[in-house]
Amino acid sequence: KKLSEAARRAIEANANTILRNLGLDLRIRIDDEFNIRVLSSLGEIPVDSISGGELTAVAISIRLALADSLLGRIPGFMILDEPTAHLDSDRRRGLFEVIKRVSKTVPQIIVVTHDQEVQDVADKVMFVIKEGTTSKVLES
């Protein structure tokens, strides 16, 4: 029980530091059952009422906090698989801002997506095409 409480506190503290570094007025609280509550300066916010970019920022901060708590460091890279799925254009732009801010902490972020807008904000674009039974990677 003490180990569980220590892990919860470490993850919570690390995630809140990351959210603060992202410039967001959000923090999280993790209860004894490991349920996550989102808080702002105005109080608790239902998770289903925060924006898609904010939700992704919270999810990324928790993942980075877990890595930091388990490994003792932030990972050298992060892979995001279809992070813009089901987001409207405003929320996609917000997500791109979050990814740009996270890239100051995580040296390499790989985004796997079918979203053409990502090409406009990416440093480098690679395409994977299938030719017969072989997949080929092409640089843009």
N, C-alpha and C positions, 0 to 999 in steps of 0.2 A: 504494500500500500504506500509506503514511504517512497519507494522507487518510482511508482506511478505518479505520485504527486510532484516529485522533483522533475520528472520528464515533462509533465504538463506545464509546470511553471517555466521551465527552460524554453520549451517550444513557444509558449505564449509570449515570453519576453523577447525572444529572437524575432518572432513574427511581427510584433509591435514595433521593434526597432526598424525592421525592413519597411513596414508601412510608413513610418515616420520619414525614413530616408527617401521614400517614393513621393513625399510631399502630400500624402493623403490624410484627411481628417478622419481616419478610421483606426480602430484598434480592435483586437479580439480578446475575448475571455473564453477559456476552456474550462468547463465544469468537471466534476468528479467522474462523470460518465463519458467524458471527452466530447461532449456536445459543444459546438462552437457558436458563440454569440458575437455579433458585430456591434460595435459601439462607436459613436461619434461624440463630439462636444455637446450635442443636443440630446444624447441618451442612446438607448438601444434602438437599433434599426433592424426590422425584419429582413432576413437574408433575401427574400423574394422581392424586396423593394429597392435594393441597391442596383446600380447600373451594371451592365455586362462587363464593362472595363473595370469597375470596382470589384466585382465578384472575381474576375480573373486576377486582379491584384492581390486580393485576399488569398486566393488559392495558391498563387505563386509564392506569396510571403510565407504561407504555412509550409509549402514544399521546401523552400530554402531554409526555413527554421528547422525543419526536421533533419535536413542534410547537415546543417551546422551543429545541431545537437548530437547527432549520431557520429559524424565524422570529425567534428571539431573545426570545421571550415566550410565556407561556401563552395559549392562545386565549381569546376572550371568551365562547365558548359551546361546548357539546359536545352531540352528538346520539347517543343510545343507542337502537338499534333492537332491541326485544324482548330486553332484557338478562336478564329473568327466565325465559326459555324453558328448559325442562328442569331447573329448580331446585325442590327441595322447599321447604316453607314456612319452615323454619329458614334455609336458604341464601338464600331471598328476603329475609328480614328482615336477614340479614348484608349482603346486597347493598345494601339500602336504607340501612344505616348507612354503607357505603362511599360511596354517592352523596351522602349528607348531608355527609360529611367533605370530599369532592371539591368540593362546592358552596361551601366556604369559599375555595377557590382559583379555581375557574372560576365566573364570575358567573351564568351561565345554563346549565342542563342541561335538555335536552329529551329526554323519554323517550317513545318510540313503542311502544305495547304494547296487547295485548288483556287484560292482567292487571288485574283489578278491584282488587286490593290496592294498586296504585300510587295509586289515588285517595285512599286513606287517608293517604298520606305526602306527596302532592304539594302544592305551594303553589297551583297553578292547574291545572285540568283542562279540556281542550278535547276535543270529540268531532268526529270526521269521519264524516258520514253521506252515503250516496249516494242521491240522488233522481233516478231516471231515469238520464240520462247526466251529471248534474252532482254533484260532491262539494261538500258544505257543511260549514263549520266552525262548531260551536256551543260556546259557553262554558257550563260547568257552573254 
